[in-house]
Amino acid sequence: MKTQQPLHVATPVRQSVALTKVAGTSVYIKLESSQPTGSFKIRGIGHLCKTWAERGCKQFVCCSGGNAGMAAAYSARQLGVPATIVVPSVTPSPMVERLKDEGATVVIHGKALNESIEYGQQLVANNPGWIFISPFDDPLICSACLIMGCHPYKEQLQRLNEVHTVFSEVVTDQEAVKAVERFVDDEKILVEPACGAALAAVYSDIIKRLQNEGKLAWHLGPVVAVVCGGNNISMEQLKMLKTQLSII
């Protein structure tokens, strides 16, 4: 095994002046987009891959045409373990090339992810020593991703959860994509719409609405937005998404 160090890095938390101005309260951003694979996925999948590499596995098999696949391919290269990444046919060509650039063998199988997963599990079943790296469903992944690297503050966060109400809010695709565009202008960081959905809590005035409804206090402490990142995005893709969603 090539490395004894964790495969993820400690990402910064810093204040965003632009988001603070929009929200009317201090907003900090947790930049998981600065991970070596461009998203938070390397935390859990890197830990999972490293654990199996230490146990002597011969090959990783991961089924994902997105951030999980990139994390598995990167981890495999760093650990010196071969990787096969099975992706559905809808995976964008640039993503396939990036996976290959990481040294992974890329197999295109099925039209949807569930078909890719079934094929990947067959590969593992037929090859002793091969290990299936789930894109998300594994206890080792969950334990490593706990609170996005904020585990030193786990006890404090647990106490906060006991006394604070959690509000679940839904944003539209349009709001998520608009947030992506505003964020690249404000912070010069391009993220996927899934990440834009979290940023839309600020850009779409959800925080202010909850304050108006009396659900949040007017005098808030610092707000932290997790910038989870993402690989399946480019300026060209952003332009196409805006066209598809009729965003002017």
C-alpha positions as CSV (number, residue, x, y, z in Angstrom):
1,M,0.0,0.0,0.0
2,K,1.5,3.4,-1.1
3,T,0.1,5.7,1.6
4,Q,-0.5,5.5,5.4
5,Q,-2.1,9.0,5.5
6,P,-5.8,9.7,5.1
7,L,-6.8,10.2,1.5
8,H,-8.9,13.3,2.2
9,V,-7.6,16.7,3.3
10,A,-8.7,19.1,6.0
11,T,-10.8,21.6,4.1
12,P,-11.1,25.3,5.1
13,V,-14.0,27.0,6.7
14,R,-14.1,30.7,5.9
15,Q,-16.5,33.6,5.8
16,S,-18.2,34.5,2.6
17,V,-18.7,38.2,2.4
18,A,-21.0,37.8,-0.6
19,L,-23.3,35.3,1.1
20,T,-23.2,37.3,4.4
21,K,-24.5,40.3,2.5
22,V,-27.3,38.3,1.0
23,A,-28.3,36.6,4.2
24,G,-28.0,39.6,6.4
25,T,-26.1,37.5,8.9
26,S,-22.6,36.0,9.0
27,V,-22.2,33.1,6.6
28,Y,-19.3,30.7,6.6
29,I,-18.6,28.2,3.8
30,K,-17.1,24.7,4.4
31,L,-15.1,24.1,1.2
32,E,-15.4,20.4,0.6
33,S,-15.1,21.3,-3.1
34,S,-11.3,21.7,-2.4
35,Q,-10.9,18.0,-1.7
36,P,-8.4,16.3,-4.2
37,T,-11.4,14.7,-6.0
38,G,-13.5,17.8,-5.9
39,S,-16.2,16.6,-3.5
40,F,-16.8,15.4,0.0
41,K,-17.1,11.8,-1.2
42,I,-13.4,11.1,-0.7
43,R,-13.9,11.2,3.0
44,G,-16.0,8.1,3.3
45,I,-14.9,6.2,0.2
46,G,-11.2,6.9,0.8
47,H,-11.6,5.5,4.3
48,L,-13.4,2.4,3.0
49,C,-10.8,1.8,0.2
50,K,-7.9,2.3,2.6
51,T,-9.4,-0.2,5.1
52,W,-9.8,-2.9,2.4
53,A,-6.3,-2.2,1.0
54,E,-4.9,-2.8,4.4
55,R,-6.7,-6.1,4.5
56,G,-5.0,-7.1,1.2
57,C,-7.8,-6.8,-1.4
58,K,-6.8,-7.3,-5.0
59,Q,-9.2,-4.9,-6.8
60,F,-11.8,-2.3,-6.1
61,V,-15.1,-2.2,-8.0
62,C,-17.3,0.9,-7.7
63,C,-20.4,1.7,-9.6
64,S,-20.8,5.4,-10.1
65,G,-20.5,7.9,-12.9
66,G,-20.0,10.7,-10.5
67,N,-18.3,11.8,-7.3
68,A,-18.2,8.4,-5.7
69,G,-16.6,6.8,-8.8
70,M,-14.0,9.6,-8.9
71,A,-13.2,9.1,-5.2
72,A,-12.8,5.4,-5.7
73,A,-10.5,5.8,-8.7
74,Y,-8.4,8.4,-6.9
75,S,-8.1,6.2,-3.8
76,A,-7.2,3.2,-5.9
77,R,-4.3,5.1,-7.6
78,Q,-3.0,6.5,-4.3
79,L,-3.2,3.0,-2.6
80,G,-1.7,1.1,-5.6
81,V,-4.8,-1.1,-6.0
82,P,-6.4,-1.6,-9.4
83,A,-9.9,-0.2,-9.8
84,T,-12.8,-1.0,-12.1
85,I,-15.5,1.7,-12.3
86,V,-18.8,0.6,-13.8
87,V,-20.9,3.6,-15.1
88,P,-24.3,3.8,-16.8
89,S,-24.4,4.9,-20.4
90,V,-25.7,8.4,-19.5
91,T,-22.4,9.3,-17.8
92,P,-20.9,12.3,-19.6
93,S,-17.9,11.6,-21.7
94,P,-15.6,14.1,-19.8
95,M,-16.4,12.2,-16.6
96,V,-15.4,8.9,-18.2
97,E,-12.1,10.4,-19.4
98,R,-11.4,11.8,-15.9
99,L,-11.9,8.3,-14.4
100,K,-9.5,6.8,-17.0
101,D,-7.0,9.6,-16.2
102,E,-7.0,8.4,-12.6
103,G,-5.9,5.0,-13.9
104,A,-9.2,3.2,-13.5
105,T,-10.7,0.7,-15.9
106,V,-14.0,2.1,-16.9
107,V,-16.9,-0.3,-18.0
108,I,-20.0,1.3,-19.4
109,H,-23.0,-1.0,-18.6
110,G,-26.7,-0.3,-18.3
111,K,-28.9,2.7,-18.8
112,A,-29.4,3.4,-15.1
113,L,-27.2,3.1,-12.0
114,N,-29.0,0.1,-10.6
115,E,-28.0,-1.9,-13.7
116,S,-24.4,-0.8,-13.2
117,I,-24.5,-1.9,-9.6
118,E,-25.9,-5.3,-10.4
119,Y,-23.1,-5.8,-13.0
120,G,-20.4,-4.6,-10.5
121,Q,-21.6,-7.0,-7.8
122,Q,-21.4,-9.9,-10.3
123,L,-17.8,-8.9,-11.1
124,V,-17.0,-9.1,-7.4
125,A,-18.8,-12.4,-6.9
126,N,-16.9,-14.0,-9.7
127,N,-13.4,-12.7,-8.7
128,P,-12.0,-13.7,-5.3
129,G,-10.2,-10.8,-3.6
130,W,-12.2,-8.1,-5.4
131,I,-14.1,-5.7,-3.2
132,F,-17.3,-3.8,-4.0
133,I,-17.0,-0.2,-3.0
134,S,-20.5,1.1,-2.5
135,P,-21.1,4.7,-3.7
136,F,-22.8,5.5,-0.3
137,D,-24.2,2.4,1.6
138,D,-21.5,1.2,3.9
139,P,-20.9,1.8,7.7
140,L,-17.3,2.8,7.1
141,I,-18.4,5.5,4.6
142,C,-20.9,6.9,7.1
143,S,-18.5,6.9,10.0
144,A,-15.8,8.8,8.0
145,C,-18.2,11.4,6.6
146,L,-19.6,12.3,10.0
147,I,-20.5,16.0,10.0
148,M,-18.2,16.7,7.1
149,G,-14.9,16.7,9.1
150,C,-16.3,18.6,12.0
151,H,-15.9,15.6,14.4
152,P,-13.7,17.5,16.9
153,Y,-17.0,19.4,17.7
154,K,-19.2,16.3,17.7
155,E,-20.2,16.6,21.3
156,Q,-21.2,20.3,20.9
157,L,-23.1,19.5,17.8
158,Q,-25.0,16.7,19.5
159,R,-26.0,19.1,22.3
160,L,-27.2,21.6,19.7
161,N,-29.3,19.0,18.0
162,E,-31.0,18.3,21.3
163,V,-32.2,21.9,21.8
164,H,-32.7,23.1,18.2
165,T,-35.4,22.2,15.7
166,V,-34.3,21.0,12.3
167,F,-36.2,22.5,9.3
168,S,-36.3,20.6,6.1
169,E,-36.7,22.9,3.1
170,V,-37.1,22.0,-0.6
171,V,-35.7,24.2,-3.4
172,T,-36.5,24.0,-7.1
173,D,-34.1,22.9,-9.8
174,Q,-34.2,26.5,-11.1
175,E,-33.2,27.8,-7.7
176,A,-30.3,25.3,-7.4
177,V,-28.9,26.2,-10.8
178,K,-29.2,29.9,-10.2
179,A,-27.3,29.4,-6.9
180,V,-24.5,27.6,-8.8
181,E,-24.2,30.6,-11.2
182,R,-24.2,33.2,-8.5
183,F,-21.7,31.2,-6.4
184,V,-19.2,31.0,-9.3
185,D,-19.6,34.8,-9.7
186,D,-19.3,35.5,-6.0
187,E,-16.6,33.0,-4.9
188,K,-15.1,31.8,-8.3
189,I,-16.0,28.2,-7.4
190,L,-18.0,26.0,-9.8
191,V,-20.1,23.3,-8.1
192,E,-22.8,20.9,-9.1
193,P,-26.5,21.8,-8.8
194,A,-26.8,19.3,-5.8
195,C,-24.4,21.6,-4.0
196,G,-26.3,24.6,-5.3
197,A,-29.4,23.3,-3.6
198,A,-27.7,24.0,-0.2
199,L,-26.4,27.4,-1.3
200,A,-30.0,28.2,-2.4
201,A,-30.9,28.4,1.3
202,V,-29.1,31.7,1.3
203,Y,-29.5,32.9,-2.3
204,S,-33.3,32.1,-2.4
205,D,-33.9,33.8,0.9
206,I,-35.0,30.7,2.7
207,I,-33.2,31.9,5.9
208,K,-35.0,35.2,5.8
209,R,-38.3,33.6,5.1
210,L,-37.9,31.3,8.2
211,Q,-37.0,34.4,10.2
212,N,-40.2,36.2,9.0
213,E,-42.2,33.1,9.9
214,G,-40.8,33.2,13.4
215,K,-39.0,29.8,13.0
216,L,-35.5,31.3,13.2
217,A,-34.4,34.1,15.4
218,W,-33.7,37.5,13.9
219,H,-30.3,37.6,15.6
220,L,-28.7,34.5,14.3
221,G,-25.2,33.3,15.1
222,P,-22.9,32.3,12.3
223,V,-24.5,30.2,9.5
224,V,-22.3,27.5,7.9
225,A,-23.1,26.3,4.4
226,V,-21.4,23.0,3.3
227,V,-20.0,23.4,-0.2
228,C,-20.0,19.7,-1.1
229,G,-18.6,20.3,-4.6
230,G,-19.1,17.9,-7.4
231,N,-17.5,16.8,-10.7
232,N,-20.4,16.6,-13.2
233,I,-20.4,20.3,-14.0
234,S,-18.7,22.6,-16.4
235,M,-19.5,26.1,-17.7
236,E,-20.9,24.4,-20.8
237,Q,-23.1,22.1,-18.7
238,L,-24.2,25.1,-16.6
239,K,-25.2,26.9,-19.8
240,M,-27.2,23.8,-21.0
241,L,-28.9,23.5,-17.6
242,K,-30.0,27.1,-17.8
243,T,-31.5,26.5,-21.3
244,Q,-33.3,23.3,-20.2
245,L,-34.8,25.1,-17.2
246,S,-35.7,28.3,-19.1
247,I,-33.5,30.4,-16.9
248,I,-32.8,33.8,-18.4
